[in-house]
Amino acid sequence: MTQIVRYTHPTQAEIDAVMAEARQMRSELVAAMMTSLRLKLRGLFAGGKATAAA
């Protein structure tokens, strides 16, 4: 029974480690999304200006 409780109830340190990893992953995801959005907008506006000037 002790092992079952040990594996089903993580320690506070384990919870903190998982939450820190989740925050890092979320931060990286948001950064990647913003980079992608910035590149798409740059292409949209730069493409629009290039075709209008041509």
N, C-alpha and C positions, 0 to 999 in steps of 0.2 A: 504493500500500500504506500509505503514511503516513496518508492520510485515513481509510482503513478502520480502522486502529488507533485513530486519534483519536476516531472516532465510536463505536466499540464499547467503548472503555475510558474511562469518564468520569474526570475529574480528581477529586482528593480534595475540592476545593472544591465541585464539582458534587454529589458524593455527600453532603457535609455539608448543602448547601442542600436537597436532596431529603429527607433524613432530618429536618431541622428542620421542613420543611413537613408531613411525615407526622406528626411529633409534635404539631404544632399542630392538624392535622385530627383526630387521635385525641382530643386534649384537648377540642376542641369537640364531638365526637361523644359523649364520655362525659358532658360537661356537659349536653348536650341530652337524653340518655337519663335522667340523674338528675332533671332538671327535669320531664320527662314522667312519670316514675315518681312523683315527689312530688305532682304534680297529680292523677294517677290515685288515689293513696292518699288524698289529701285529699278527693277527691270520693266515694270509697268510704266513708270513715269519717264524713264530714260528712253524706252522703246517708243512711247507716245511722242516725245519731243523729236526723236530721230526721224520718225516717219512724217511728222508734220513739217520738219525742216527740209525734207528731201523733195 
